[in-house]
Amino acid sequence: MAALLQLFGANPLGGLVLAVLVPLVIVAFGTYVGVLMALQSFFDASSWQEATQPGDAEE
């Protein structure tokens, strides 16, 4: 893993790719988790599986 990072760091284009890709992955993961938490809160579910399953709505 460290050798791969050193390889990308030695190449200016690789460094640019890392500088863009790493924050993008972090933001995408954070957005995914945030949406799951919002669904869970909105539907007052005890788990995200319960919030995302269709049907089983309380009447």
Secondary structure by P-SEA (a helix, b strand, c coil): caaaaaaaaacaaaaaaaacaaaaaaaaaaaaaaaaaaaaaaacccccccccccccccc
